[in-house]
Amino acid sequence: MSEKIETLLEALPYIKKFAGSIFVIKYGGAAMEEAHLKKEFAKDVALLKYVGINPVIVHGGGPMIGRLLKDLNIPTRFIDGLRVTDEKTLEVVEMVLAGLVNKEIVKNINDMGGRAIGLSGKDGRLLTAKQVENKEVGLVGDITGVNVDIIKDISKHGYIPVIAPIADGSDGKSYNINADTAAGNIAQALSAEKFILLTDVEGVIGSDGKLISMLRKREIEELVEQKIVTGGMIPKVSCCIDALKGGVQEAHIVDGRVPHAILLEVFTDSGIGTEIIGDE
Ligand code: ARG
């Protein structure tokens, strides 16, 4: 019993500190694939909202998009981790992301007692974009603007925005945006308290092979230079660094394969992933 009380009391200072603030959460990976993890994620999000935090969810949908493209016999390939996106592919991406995937997340959160609203970046021109530098990838965009009013208004009225990263370009075309980047950009635009990246790894791993629980921005830049942080982790930490530069207080890389990873990170002293904070 006393253990339960301790757990609740450990959460109290964080509930107090974070009430009223915005957390932008990038949702993806195993936490979006496995039935029990989906439910646990939805519960965590509903709980955050009930204790006064304003979660904003930005989601991917890579595997689901890949499956439908395969069923439709549309060939697909990647350049530097970005899906080469022609018009046909973008249609499928938009159908899956803004349709099926988005509404499933909304439903899961609603089933857990939250009130979620699904949006794509096109709704109310929430996100605007331009084509990425590498034109070879086609209709893949970088965000040029975030309409924060929509997100703030929805949140203020007790709803939880769930955002599919598809955006309008100023050239009249539609663009597919990498979900990590979109989430980081949205966190910046909102000056969110936290940017939480759910991944399929424990967090940032040091040269001794162990999880690094806490890092300053400059330390993580050094780990990249020293090639201790490599591969798929580099774009993830870059999103975190950009978010911190843009005024986000703390970025967290947490393991979405762990049930209730978000609550464990946010409401305990030691967390379970890697927390990255600014340099001062
Ligand atoms: N729960 C606290 C917070 O969210 C501390 C988290 C610490 N996390 C870590 N990976 N060291 O601010």
py3Dmol code that shows the C-alpha trace and the ligand (Angstrom):
import py3Dmol

protein = """\
ATOM      1  CA  MET A   1       0.000   0.000   0.000  1.00  0.00           C
ATOM      2  CA  SER A   2       2.712   2.489   0.968  1.00  0.00           C
ATOM      3  CA  GLU A   3       4.339   1.799  -2.385  1.00  0.00           C
ATOM      4  CA  LYS A   4       1.188   2.925  -4.143  1.00  0.00           C
ATOM      5  CA  ILE A   5       1.067   6.078  -2.059  1.00  0.00           C
ATOM      6  CA  GLU A   6       4.708   6.779  -2.839  1.00  0.00           C
ATOM      7  CA  THR A   7       4.045   6.440  -6.555  1.00  0.00           C
ATOM      8  CA  LEU A   8       1.144   8.844  -6.404  1.00  0.00           C
ATOM      9  CA  LEU A   9       3.089  11.322  -4.297  1.00  0.00           C
ATOM     10  CA  GLU A  10       6.072  11.103  -6.652  1.00  0.00           C
ATOM     11  CA  ALA A  11       3.725  12.258  -9.420  1.00  0.00           C
ATOM     12  CA  LEU A  12       2.366  15.234  -7.468  1.00  0.00           C
ATOM     13  CA  PRO A  13       5.161  17.776  -8.137  1.00  0.00           C
ATOM     14  CA  TYR A  14       5.007  16.968 -11.860  1.00  0.00           C
ATOM     15  CA  ILE A  15       1.238  17.256 -12.003  1.00  0.00           C
ATOM     16  CA  LYS A  16       1.610  20.627 -10.300  1.00  0.00           C
ATOM     17  CA  LYS A  17       4.475  21.765 -12.532  1.00  0.00           C
ATOM     18  CA  PHE A  18       2.938  20.693 -15.834  1.00  0.00           C
ATOM     19  CA  ALA A  19      -0.750  21.557 -15.323  1.00  0.00           C
ATOM     20  CA  GLY A  20      -1.784  23.963 -18.063  1.00  0.00           C
ATOM     21  CA  SER A  21       1.239  23.276 -20.271  1.00  0.00           C
ATOM     22  CA  ILE A  22       1.418  21.725 -23.726  1.00  0.00           C
ATOM     23  CA  PHE A  23       3.127  18.393 -24.488  1.00  0.00           C
ATOM     24  CA  VAL A  24       3.604  17.532 -28.158  1.00  0.00           C
ATOM     25  CA  ILE A  25       3.826  13.767 -28.528  1.00  0.00           C
ATOM     26  CA  LYS A  26       5.068  12.023 -31.663  1.00  0.00           C
ATOM     27  CA  TYR A  27       3.198   8.748 -31.812  1.00  0.00           C
ATOM     28  CA  GLY A  28       4.566   5.920 -33.927  1.00  0.00           C
ATOM     29  CA  GLY A  29       6.320   2.569 -33.993  1.00  0.00           C
ATOM     30  CA  ALA A  30       5.297  -0.434 -31.897  1.00  0.00           C
ATOM     31  CA  ALA A  31       3.021   1.699 -29.709  1.00  0.00           C
ATOM     32  CA  MET A  32       0.900   2.244 -32.817  1.00  0.00           C
ATOM     33  CA  GLU A  33       0.994  -1.349 -34.027  1.00  0.00           C
ATOM     34  CA  GLU A  34       0.297  -3.594 -31.053  1.00  0.00           C
ATOM     35  CA  ALA A  35      -3.257  -3.771 -29.746  1.00  0.00           C
ATOM     36  CA  HIS A  36      -2.446  -3.572 -26.033  1.00  0.00           C
ATOM     37  CA  LEU A  37       0.110  -0.781 -26.505  1.00  0.00           C
ATOM     38  CA  LYS A  38      -2.423   1.230 -28.498  1.00  0.00           C
ATOM     39  CA  LYS A  39      -4.880   1.049 -25.617  1.00  0.00           C
ATOM     40  CA  GLU A  40      -2.224   1.899 -23.041  1.00  0.00           C
ATOM     41  CA  PHE A  41      -1.077   4.890 -25.069  1.00  0.00           C
ATOM     42  CA  ALA A  42      -4.660   6.139 -25.369  1.00  0.00           C
ATOM     43  CA  LYS A  43      -5.100   5.775 -21.614  1.00  0.00           C
ATOM     44  CA  ASP A  44      -1.925   7.751 -20.923  1.00  0.00           C
ATOM     45  CA  VAL A  45      -3.075  10.566 -23.201  1.00  0.00           C
ATOM     46  CA  ALA A  46      -6.518  10.705 -21.574  1.00  0.00           C
ATOM     47  CA  LEU A  47      -4.913  10.776 -18.135  1.00  0.00           C
ATOM     48  CA  LEU A  48      -2.554  13.621 -19.080  1.00  0.00           C
ATOM     49  CA  LYS A  49      -5.551  15.664 -20.168  1.00  0.00           C
ATOM     50  CA  TYR A  50      -7.476  14.917 -16.970  1.00  0.00           C
ATOM     51  CA  VAL A  51      -4.609  16.192 -14.810  1.00  0.00           C
ATOM     52  CA  GLY A  52      -4.605  19.475 -16.722  1.00  0.00           C
ATOM     53  CA  ILE A  53      -1.841  18.888 -19.285  1.00  0.00           C
ATOM     54  CA  ASN A  54      -2.636  19.620 -22.939  1.00  0.00           C
ATOM     55  CA  PRO A  55      -1.368  16.734 -25.074  1.00  0.00           C
ATOM     56  CA  VAL A  56      -1.063  17.307 -28.830  1.00  0.00           C
ATOM     57  CA  ILE A  57      -0.582  14.092 -30.799  1.00  0.00           C
ATOM     58  CA  VAL A  58       1.268  13.959 -34.130  1.00  0.00           C
ATOM     59  CA  HIS A  59       1.334  10.521 -35.717  1.00  0.00           C
ATOM     60  CA  GLY A  60       3.062   8.551 -38.434  1.00  0.00           C
ATOM     61  CA  GLY A  61       1.716   5.504 -40.197  1.00  0.00           C
ATOM     62  CA  GLY A  62       4.592   4.073 -42.223  1.00  0.00           C
ATOM     63  CA  PRO A  63       3.813   0.350 -41.904  1.00  0.00           C
ATOM     64  CA  MET A  64       0.104   0.786 -42.672  1.00  0.00           C
ATOM     65  CA  ILE A  65       0.914   2.925 -45.710  1.00  0.00           C
ATOM     66  CA  GLY A  66       3.439   0.330 -46.857  1.00  0.00           C
ATOM     67  CA  ARG A  67       0.868  -2.465 -46.528  1.00  0.00           C
ATOM     68  CA  LEU A  68      -1.805  -0.712 -48.587  1.00  0.00           C
ATOM     69  CA  LEU A  69       0.695   0.319 -51.267  1.00  0.00           C
ATOM     70  CA  LYS A  70       1.695  -3.339 -51.488  1.00  0.00           C
ATOM     71  CA  ASP A  71      -1.943  -4.513 -51.698  1.00  0.00           C
ATOM     72  CA  LEU A  72      -2.506  -2.002 -54.507  1.00  0.00           C
ATOM     73  CA  ASN A  73       0.694  -3.112 -56.258  1.00  0.00           C
ATOM     74  CA  ILE A  74       2.149   0.388 -56.141  1.00  0.00           C
ATOM     75  CA  PRO A  75       5.945   0.066 -55.922  1.00  0.00           C
ATOM     76  CA  THR A  76       7.629   2.196 -53.288  1.00  0.00           C
ATOM     77  CA  ARG A  77      11.200   3.107 -52.432  1.00  0.00           C
ATOM     78  CA  PHE A  78      13.084   5.256 -49.949  1.00  0.00           C
ATOM     79  CA  ILE A  79      15.878   7.801 -50.303  1.00  0.00           C
ATOM     80  CA  ASP A  80      17.591   8.726 -47.006  1.00  0.00           C
ATOM     81  CA  GLY A  81      14.625   7.438 -45.034  1.00  0.00           C
ATOM     82  CA  LEU A  82      12.091   9.472 -47.030  1.00  0.00           C
ATOM     83  CA  ARG A  83       9.451   7.674 -49.068  1.00  0.00           C
ATOM     84  CA  VAL A  84       9.633   8.671 -52.734  1.00  0.00           C
ATOM     85  CA  THR A  85       6.146  10.086 -53.166  1.00  0.00           C
ATOM     86  CA  ASP A  86       4.467  10.552 -56.541  1.00  0.00           C
ATOM     87  CA  GLU A  87       0.828  11.626 -56.889  1.00  0.00           C
ATOM     88  CA  LYS A  88      -0.575   8.087 -56.681  1.00  0.00           C
ATOM     89  CA  THR A  89       1.504   7.338 -53.596  1.00  0.00           C
ATOM     90  CA  LEU A  90       0.442  10.583 -51.940  1.00  0.00           C
ATOM     91  CA  GLU A  91      -3.210   9.637 -52.468  1.00  0.00           C
ATOM     92  CA  VAL A  92      -2.609   6.417 -50.566  1.00  0.00           C
ATOM     93  CA  VAL A  93      -0.570   8.193 -47.882  1.00  0.00           C
ATOM     94  CA  GLU A  94      -3.361  10.704 -47.348  1.00  0.00           C
ATOM     95  CA  MET A  95      -6.088   8.041 -47.314  1.00  0.00           C
ATOM     96  CA  VAL A  96      -4.293   5.941 -44.754  1.00  0.00           C
ATOM     97  CA  LEU A  97      -2.860   8.687 -42.535  1.00  0.00           C
ATOM     98  CA  ALA A  98      -5.688  11.209 -42.409  1.00  0.00           C
ATOM     99  CA  GLY A  99      -8.352   8.499 -42.728  1.00  0.00           C
ATOM    100  CA  LEU A 100      -7.850   5.110 -41.153  1.00  0.00           C
ATOM    101  CA  VAL A 101      -4.906   5.741 -38.856  1.00  0.00           C
ATOM    102  CA  ASN A 102      -6.025   9.148 -37.603  1.00  0.00           C
ATOM    103  CA  LYS A 103      -9.554   8.008 -36.829  1.00  0.00           C
ATOM    104  CA  GLU A 104      -8.365   4.871 -35.081  1.00  0.00           C
ATOM    105  CA  ILE A 105      -6.219   6.938 -32.712  1.00  0.00           C
ATOM    106  CA  VAL A 106      -9.124   9.327 -32.124  1.00  0.00           C
ATOM    107  CA  LYS A 107     -11.398   6.406 -31.324  1.00  0.00           C
ATOM    108  CA  ASN A 108      -8.903   4.790 -28.954  1.00  0.00           C
ATOM    109  CA  ILE A 109      -8.481   8.018 -26.987  1.00  0.00           C
ATOM    110  CA  ASN A 110     -12.239   8.593 -26.905  1.00  0.00           C
ATOM    111  CA  ASP A 111     -12.801   5.034 -25.685  1.00  0.00           C
ATOM    112  CA  MET A 112     -10.518   5.797 -22.750  1.00  0.00           C
ATOM    113  CA  GLY A 113     -12.573   8.830 -21.763  1.00  0.00           C
ATOM    114  CA  GLY A 114     -10.582  11.508 -23.588  1.00  0.00           C
ATOM    115  CA  ARG A 115     -12.107  13.769 -26.215  1.00  0.00           C
ATOM    116  CA  ALA A 116      -9.940  13.634 -29.291  1.00  0.00           C
ATOM    117  CA  ILE A 117     -10.317  15.558 -32.544  1.00  0.00           C
ATOM    118  CA  GLY A 118      -8.540  14.305 -35.642  1.00  0.00           C
ATOM    119  CA  LEU A 119      -7.095  16.798 -38.097  1.00  0.00           C
ATOM    120  CA  SER A 120      -4.796  16.638 -41.049  1.00  0.00           C
ATOM    121  CA  GLY A 121      -2.427  19.513 -41.683  1.00  0.00           C
ATOM    122  CA  LYS A 122      -4.855  20.614 -44.395  1.00  0.00           C
ATOM    123  CA  ASP A 123      -7.710  21.311 -41.985  1.00  0.00           C
ATOM    124  CA  GLY A 124      -7.861  25.035 -41.372  1.00  0.00           C
ATOM    125  CA  ARG A 125      -4.462  25.184 -43.062  1.00  0.00           C
ATOM    126  CA  LEU A 126      -2.985  23.884 -39.845  1.00  0.00           C
ATOM    127  CA  LEU A 127       0.283  23.065 -41.621  1.00  0.00           C
ATOM    128  CA  THR A 128       1.772  24.607 -44.734  1.00  0.00           C
ATOM    129  CA  ALA A 129       4.799  23.203 -46.508  1.00  0.00           C
ATOM    130  CA  LYS A 130       7.255  23.466 -49.361  1.00  0.00           C
ATOM    131  CA  GLN A 131       9.035  20.690 -51.203  1.00  0.00           C
ATOM    132  CA  VAL A 132      12.150  19.365 -49.445  1.00  0.00           C
ATOM    133  CA  GLU A 133      15.545  20.196 -50.906  1.00  0.00           C
ATOM    134  CA  ASN A 134      16.067  16.778 -52.460  1.00  0.00           C
ATOM    135  CA  LYS A 135      13.511  17.020 -55.293  1.00  0.00           C
ATOM    136  CA  GLU A 136      14.021  13.342 -56.164  1.00  0.00           C
ATOM    137  CA  VAL A 137      11.694  12.316 -53.340  1.00  0.00           C
ATOM    138  CA  GLY A 138       8.741  14.065 -54.983  1.00  0.00           C
ATOM    139  CA  LEU A 139       5.851  15.245 -52.843  1.00  0.00           C
ATOM    140  CA  VAL A 140       7.675  15.268 -49.508  1.00  0.00           C
ATOM    141  CA  GLY A 141       7.600  18.589 -47.729  1.00  0.00           C
ATOM    142  CA  ASP A 142       9.215  20.699 -45.053  1.00  0.00           C
ATOM    143  CA  ILE A 143       6.855  22.673 -42.859  1.00  0.00           C
ATOM    144  CA  THR A 144       6.799  26.413 -43.528  1.00  0.00           C
ATOM    145  CA  GLY A 145       3.997  27.378 -41.153  1.00  0.00           C
ATOM    146  CA  VAL A 146       1.907  26.085 -38.253  1.00  0.00           C
ATOM    147  CA  ASN A 147      -1.465  27.620 -37.435  1.00  0.00           C
ATOM    148  CA  VAL A 148      -1.153  27.382 -33.659  1.00  0.00           C
ATOM    149  CA  ASP A 149      -4.518  29.081 -33.006  1.00  0.00           C
ATOM    150  CA  ILE A 150      -6.406  25.972 -34.099  1.00  0.00           C
ATOM    151  CA  ILE A 151      -4.424  23.697 -31.778  1.00  0.00           C
ATOM    152  CA  LYS A 152      -4.686  26.102 -28.846  1.00  0.00           C
ATOM    153  CA  ASP A 153      -8.427  26.634 -29.309  1.00  0.00           C
ATOM    154  CA  ILE A 154      -9.169  22.929 -29.516  1.00  0.00           C
ATOM    155  CA  SER A 155      -7.044  22.254 -26.432  1.00  0.00           C
ATOM    156  CA  LYS A 156      -8.587  25.096 -24.465  1.00  0.00           C
ATOM    157  CA  HIS A 157     -12.025  23.605 -24.962  1.00  0.00           C
ATOM    158  CA  GLY A 158     -10.968  20.286 -23.461  1.00  0.00           C
ATOM    159  CA  TYR A 159     -10.249  18.403 -26.673  1.00  0.00           C
ATOM    160  CA  ILE A 160      -7.084  16.556 -27.670  1.00  0.00           C
ATOM    161  CA  PRO A 161      -5.834  17.347 -31.193  1.00  0.00           C
ATOM    162  CA  VAL A 162      -4.577  14.340 -33.170  1.00  0.00           C
ATOM    163  CA  ILE A 163      -2.675  15.503 -36.244  1.00  0.00           C
ATOM    164  CA  ALA A 164      -1.861  13.632 -39.470  1.00  0.00           C
ATOM    165  CA  PRO A 165       1.208  15.262 -41.075  1.00  0.00           C
ATOM    166  CA  ILE A 166      -0.126  16.056 -44.546  1.00  0.00           C
ATOM    167  CA  ALA A 167       0.183  19.690 -45.616  1.00  0.00           C
ATOM    168  CA  ASP A 168      -0.803  22.170 -48.287  1.00  0.00           C
ATOM    169  CA  GLY A 169       1.995  23.684 -50.336  1.00  0.00           C
ATOM    170  CA  SER A 170       1.936  27.304 -51.486  1.00  0.00           C
ATOM    171  CA  ASP A 171       2.300  25.824 -54.995  1.00  0.00           C
ATOM    172  CA  GLY A 172      -1.137  24.213 -54.715  1.00  0.00           C
ATOM    173  CA  LYS A 173       0.267  20.701 -54.276  1.00  0.00           C
ATOM    174  CA  SER A 174      -0.135  18.434 -51.255  1.00  0.00           C
ATOM    175  CA  TYR A 175       2.858  17.241 -49.298  1.00  0.00           C
ATOM    176  CA  ASN A 176       3.671  14.299 -47.072  1.00  0.00           C
ATOM    177  CA  ILE A 177       5.701  15.399 -44.047  1.00  0.00           C
ATOM    178  CA  ASN A 178       7.935  13.139 -41.954  1.00  0.00           C
ATOM    179  CA  ALA A 179       6.054  12.734 -38.668  1.00  0.00           C
ATOM    180  CA  ASP A 180       9.076  13.280 -36.386  1.00  0.00           C
ATOM    181  CA  THR A 181       9.925  16.541 -38.125  1.00  0.00           C
ATOM    182  CA  ALA A 182       6.291  17.662 -38.155  1.00  0.00           C
ATOM    183  CA  ALA A 183       5.956  16.963 -34.433  1.00  0.00           C
ATOM    184  CA  GLY A 184       9.177  18.839 -33.666  1.00  0.00           C
ATOM    185  CA  ASN A 185       8.037  21.821 -35.731  1.00  0.00           C
ATOM    186  CA  ILE A 186       4.627  21.868 -34.090  1.00  0.00           C
ATOM    187  CA  ALA A 187       6.237  21.708 -30.627  1.00  0.00           C
ATOM    188  CA  GLN A 188       8.420  24.687 -31.547  1.00  0.00           C
ATOM    189  CA  ALA A 189       5.563  26.736 -32.954  1.00  0.00           C
ATOM    190  CA  LEU A 190       3.551  26.125 -29.781  1.00  0.00           C
ATOM    191  CA  SER A 191       6.570  26.754 -27.497  1.00  0.00           C
ATOM    192  CA  ALA A 192       5.515  23.495 -25.886  1.00  0.00           C
ATOM    193  CA  GLU A 193       6.802  22.550 -22.443  1.00  0.00           C
ATOM    194  CA  LYS A 194       7.727  19.088 -23.701  1.00  0.00           C
ATOM    195  CA  PHE A 195       8.370  17.326 -26.975  1.00  0.00           C
ATOM    196  CA  ILE A 196       8.069  13.557 -26.484  1.00  0.00           C
ATOM    197  CA  LEU A 197       9.242  11.186 -29.221  1.00  0.00           C
ATOM    198  CA  LEU A 198       7.917   7.636 -28.884  1.00  0.00           C
ATOM    199  CA  THR A 199      10.368   5.276 -30.576  1.00  0.00           C
ATOM    200  CA  ASP A 200      11.197   1.584 -30.706  1.00  0.00           C
ATOM    201  CA  VAL A 201      14.470   1.972 -28.802  1.00  0.00           C
ATOM    202  CA  GLU A 202      15.233   2.542 -25.123  1.00  0.00           C
ATOM    203  CA  GLY A 203      16.553   6.051 -25.715  1.00  0.00           C
ATOM    204  CA  VAL A 204      20.014   7.454 -26.419  1.00  0.00           C
ATOM    205  CA  ILE A 205      22.662   4.803 -25.758  1.00  0.00           C
ATOM    206  CA  GLY A 206      26.155   5.818 -24.594  1.00  0.00           C
ATOM    207  CA  SER A 207      29.575   4.378 -25.527  1.00  0.00           C
ATOM    208  CA  ASP A 208      29.220   1.845 -22.672  1.00  0.00           C
ATOM    209  CA  GLY A 209      26.069   0.484 -24.283  1.00  0.00           C
ATOM    210  CA  LYS A 210      23.879   1.833 -21.490  1.00  0.00           C
ATOM    211  CA  LEU A 211      20.914   4.176 -21.677  1.00  0.00           C
ATOM    212  CA  ILE A 212      21.750   7.824 -21.027  1.00  0.00           C
ATOM    213  CA  SER A 213      18.974   9.161 -18.826  1.00  0.00           C
ATOM    214  CA  MET A 214      19.684  12.856 -19.129  1.00  0.00           C
ATOM    215  CA  LEU A 215      21.630  15.015 -21.564  1.00  0.00           C
ATOM    216  CA  ARG A 216      22.196  18.653 -22.329  1.00  0.00           C
ATOM    217  CA  LYS A 217      21.800  19.852 -25.902  1.00  0.00           C
ATOM    218  CA  ARG A 218      25.526  20.448 -26.293  1.00  0.00           C
ATOM    219  CA  GLU A 219      26.341  16.945 -24.976  1.00  0.00           C
ATOM    220  CA  ILE A 220      24.100  15.301 -27.525  1.00  0.00           C
ATOM    221  CA  GLU A 221      25.712  17.340 -30.294  1.00  0.00           C
ATOM    222  CA  GLU A 222      29.069  15.978 -29.085  1.00  0.00           C
ATOM    223  CA  LEU A 223      27.757  12.392 -29.108  1.00  0.00           C
ATOM    224  CA  VAL A 224      26.774  12.849 -32.759  1.00  0.00           C
ATOM    225  CA  GLU A 225      30.203  14.294 -33.620  1.00  0.00           C
ATOM    226  CA  GLN A 226      31.938  11.411 -31.833  1.00  0.00           C
ATOM    227  CA  LYS A 227      29.736   8.973 -33.790  1.00  0.00           C
ATOM    228  CA  ILE A 228      28.368   7.447 -30.581  1.00  0.00           C
ATOM    229  CA  VAL A 229      24.919   8.465 -31.747  1.00  0.00           C
ATOM    230  CA  THR A 230      24.506   7.094 -35.289  1.00  0.00           C
ATOM    231  CA  GLY A 231      22.053   5.943 -37.951  1.00  0.00           C
ATOM    232  CA  GLY A 232      18.328   6.392 -37.413  1.00  0.00           C
ATOM    233  CA  MET A 233      18.927   8.065 -34.059  1.00  0.00           C
ATOM    234  CA  ILE A 234      20.543  11.120 -35.707  1.00  0.00           C
ATOM    235  CA  PRO A 235      17.345  12.535 -37.292  1.00  0.00           C
ATOM    236  CA  LYS A 236      15.540  11.889 -34.000  1.00  0.00           C
ATOM    237  CA  VAL A 237      18.019  13.777 -31.856  1.00  0.00           C
ATOM    238  CA  SER A 238      18.147  16.531 -34.507  1.00  0.00           C
ATOM    239  CA  CYS A 239      14.395  17.020 -34.123  1.00  0.00           C
ATOM    240  CA  CYS A 240      14.907  17.286 -30.359  1.00  0.00           C
ATOM    241  CA  ILE A 241      17.764  19.779 -30.734  1.00  0.00           C
ATOM    242  CA  ASP A 242      15.699  21.911 -33.120  1.00  0.00           C
ATOM    243  CA  ALA A 243      12.748  21.824 -30.733  1.00  0.00           C
ATOM    244  CA  LEU A 244      14.955  22.982 -27.837  1.00  0.00           C
ATOM    245  CA  LYS A 245      16.483  25.740 -29.975  1.00  0.00           C
ATOM    246  CA  GLY A 246      12.952  26.815 -30.824  1.00  0.00           C
ATOM    247  CA  GLY A 247      11.970  27.273 -27.178  1.00  0.00           C
ATOM    248  CA  VAL A 248      10.718  23.855 -26.076  1.00  0.00           C
ATOM    249  CA  GLN A 249      11.819  23.236 -22.468  1.00  0.00           C
ATOM    250  CA  GLU A 250      12.519  19.502 -22.521  1.00  0.00           C
ATOM    251  CA  ALA A 251      12.665  16.845 -25.223  1.00  0.00           C
ATOM    252  CA  HIS A 252      12.268  13.163 -24.344  1.00  0.00           C
ATOM    253  CA  ILE A 253      13.088  10.087 -26.391  1.00  0.00           C
ATOM    254  CA  VAL A 254      11.132   7.221 -24.844  1.00  0.00           C
ATOM    255  CA  ASP A 255      10.577   3.562 -25.595  1.00  0.00           C
ATOM    256  CA  GLY A 256       7.079   3.112 -26.991  1.00  0.00           C
ATOM    257  CA  ARG A 257       7.399  -0.668 -26.608  1.00  0.00           C
ATOM    258  CA  VAL A 258       7.120  -0.248 -22.834  1.00  0.00           C
ATOM    259  CA  PRO A 259       3.512  -0.109 -21.622  1.00  0.00           C
ATOM    260  CA  HIS A 260       2.649   3.344 -20.224  1.00  0.00           C
ATOM    261  CA  ALA A 261       6.041   4.734 -21.259  1.00  0.00           C
ATOM    262  CA  ILE A 262       4.698   8.291 -21.248  1.00  0.00           C
ATOM    263  CA  LEU A 263       3.369   8.194 -17.686  1.00  0.00           C
ATOM    264  CA  LEU A 264       6.575   6.543 -16.467  1.00  0.00           C
ATOM    265  CA  GLU A 265       8.653   9.293 -18.076  1.00  0.00           C
ATOM    266  CA  VAL A 266       6.526  12.238 -17.040  1.00  0.00           C
ATOM    267  CA  PHE A 267       5.389  11.329 -13.526  1.00  0.00           C
ATOM    268  CA  THR A 268       8.480   9.684 -12.019  1.00  0.00           C
ATOM    269  CA  ASP A 269      11.725  11.342 -10.924  1.00  0.00           C
ATOM    270  CA  SER A 270      14.050   9.145 -12.974  1.00  0.00           C
ATOM    271  CA  GLY A 271      11.854   8.593 -16.050  1.00  0.00           C
ATOM    272  CA  ILE A 272      12.502   5.645 -18.366  1.00  0.00           C
ATOM    273  CA  GLY A 273      13.998   7.225 -21.484  1.00  0.00           C
ATOM    274  CA  THR A 274      16.414  10.010 -22.359  1.00  0.00           C
ATOM    275  CA  GLU A 275      15.581  13.547 -21.365  1.00  0.00           C
ATOM    276  CA  ILE A 276      17.326  16.314 -23.307  1.00  0.00           C
ATOM    277  CA  ILE A 277      17.378  19.839 -21.918  1.00  0.00           C
ATOM    278  CA  GLY A 278      18.930  23.148 -22.923  1.00  0.00           C
ATOM    279  CA  ASP A 279      22.505  24.224 -22.144  1.00  0.00           C
ATOM    280  CA  GLU A 280      22.021  26.688 -19.297  1.00  0.00           C
TER     281      GLU A 280
END
"""
ligand_1 = """\
12
LIG
N 9.359 13.303 -14.708
C 10.275 14.361 -14.878
C 9.907 15.188 -16.087
O 9.152 14.759 -16.913
C 11.691 13.882 -14.986
C 11.930 12.949 -16.147
C 13.342 12.481 -16.168
N 13.558 11.648 -17.295
C 14.737 11.103 -17.603
N 14.800 10.342 -18.673
N 15.790 11.379 -16.887
O 10.338 16.298 -16.229
"""
view = py3Dmol.view(width=600, height=400)
view.addModel(protein, "pdb")
view.setStyle({"model": 0}, {"cartoon": {"style": "trace"}})
view.addModel(ligand_1, "xyz")
view.setStyle({"model": 1}, {"stick": {}})
view.zoomTo()
view.show()
